[in-house]
Amino acid sequence: MAEKFDLQIKRELLDSSFDGYKLSLDSLPTYSLQLGIGIEKVDLTDGQYSYHHAKILGQHNHLALDPWNQQTVYYIDQLWRINKAFIADMQLNQTESILQIPDSTNQKLVPERVNLCLQFVSMEMAVVTDGAGKLHLINTGNRGESSTKWTIVYSHDVLDDSKPFSLTYTVYHREGETHSVECLCSYVVETNEEQKEKYKTSFLTVLEWISISSEDNKAWSLKRHRRLYGRKPFDYAAFDQSGDCLIVAAESDVEFVYDSIKPVVVTENVNVNASNTAPESCPEYTWNQNAEDVNIQFTVPEGTKKSDIYMTLTHNKVNFGIKNGKVLLEGMLHGFVDVDGSTWIMEKQMIELTLSKQSGESWQAVVIGDNRGEMTLDPAVVEEIHQRLAGLTSYEMNPDPEKTDNQPFNAQQLEECDAFPDDGFGLLRIDGNSHKITHKTNLGSHQWLFQSRLEIDQPPALCLRHDVDGLMIQPQNTVKESETPWHHTATFNAFGYVQASKQQRRFSICAPDSSYVAICDCVRHIYIYRQPTAILSPLRNRKTGQEVGAVAKQQLVSLDAVNNIIGIQVTNDYIFVTTENKLYCITVKSAVV
């Protein structure tokens, strides 16, 4: 089992000179390729100055990875040609230009255009946007064959007034004989007086949901057009694999305002949680998890003593409750636990039961078939729920109305990198047909770190900060009404502090197998944070004496770059990085760690 640290111990480890976190300058095999014609890059203009513009347009990744051939990356040069680079024979190679994007001379003159974007949606399909309002659907054929010719099968201005937009996400799906490609396009508009009064903001982030379909996979046409508004910019937006639902992580809700097929009925969105329970209902317990433990929190009646609590625990069953009182948790556990490593503590009316996992798999529930609890990542939500429960479990009516001892933490313990806006940062799942938010999880103080695609047939996973760690959260394609639509899949210990220390970072991304995270500086440095690995002889922290059985290495790669880094893609084996005129490939799997 991986080494477990609490918040204080982690901070001390990071501050000590001999700890569970190590910076390594080991040399990694690195290949480079000089680009004959530089990559096309569009900077923000004077009119694109808002926070919305910076979030939506300012972090564009100019490198595209082919998920079906992960030794290959693509970029678009200054002549608007798509180029391919790949690893072969222990070197980085480049082919001749594959496709010329049409009408580059005129489209380059469009005011406030944005960067071009290439995304692969299937083994034989890709989508390209020129940043000036036009979308191209491309049949690439089998991209594993060098002689395959790319053909544009659909090319149109898909938005009103040919407005420039950025391509956020695409997905291909098939139902019967109908082939469909869903495209999520984003841009920023300045609000008019009516919108400013309604949304209380000077700018709106707009998401345009474009559906293109074909019955024969040859002739394609626009099938449906939907539009959503966001009062604040989003950190994450993607479709599920069926193309029926939109998943968004943002500091405020997004809402439908237009649908070309089904009229949008403007109503107040219901604030539902991940289990889709009514907002006025209150779960009987809350729980959260990481790779090692499941933590369950209960609220018990005032006057309950530790001696009143009983627990019977085996590797797969639990019976936990109050003697001659309520059973708090009983039944078959979702996974196997280490009985000796499991425990419970009690403070006032709060009991926290910690179950130590035997394996790092994610649990979908604590007890199979028990839906009385709510899974949450937010300690503030846990605190609020148990304050409400405390009033319901007292033996007296309002026994202490003057009681104000409800502060969940000491603010003086926070550091600058722990700060986060007070706005409602949430993760939403929105049905594209009903226009309703079907699931919502309030992420509270869990800072956004990055996103990365772990599986070809799944939406990208999100990495959120929890305490000082980074948690990988994977949205699910198929979700029942009562199920949580996103699951915890991996943990990067202390990564919240790792990223916070990189003040010049531009990109963060992790390998599909979650074996490492790459943090990319603006100019030349790549920090590779690897998952903890066991060491032969245990170490001890100098300050606390805490024994450390595993070390997480951070490796530094310094490139010979003189221009800013503008793109990065990673696989389990390689890191591809590009500047405007030079492409690099770093081999990470073969390195001795």
Secondary structure, 3 states (H helix, E strand, C coil): CCCCCCHHHHHHHHHCCCCCEEEECCCCCEEEEECCCCECCCCCCCCCCCHHHHHHHCCCCCCEECCCCCCEEEEEECCCEEEEEEEECCEEEECCCCEECCCHHHHCCCCCCCCCEEEECCCCEEEEECCCCEEEEEECCCCCCCCCCCEEEEEEECCHHHCCCEEEEEEEEEECCEEEEEEEEEEEEECCHHHHHHHCCCEEEEEEEEEEEECCCCCCEEEEEEEEEECCCEEEEEECCCCCEEEEEECCCEEEEEECCCCCCCCCCCCCCCCCCCCCCCCCEEEEECCCEEEEEEECCCCCCHHHEEEEECCCEEEEEECCCCEEEEEEECCCEEEEEEEEEEECCEEEEEEEECCCCCCCCCECCCCCEEECCCHHHHHHHHHHHHHHHCCCCCCCCCCCCCCCCCHHHCCHHHCCCCCCCEEEEEECCCCCEEEEEECCCCCEEEEECCCCCCCCEEEEEECCEEEEEEECCCCCCCCCCEEEEEEECCHHHHHHCCCCEEEEEECCCCCEEEEEECCCEEEEEECCEEEEEEEECCCCCCEEEEEEEEEEEECCCCCCCCEEEECCCEEEEECCCEEEEEECCCCCC
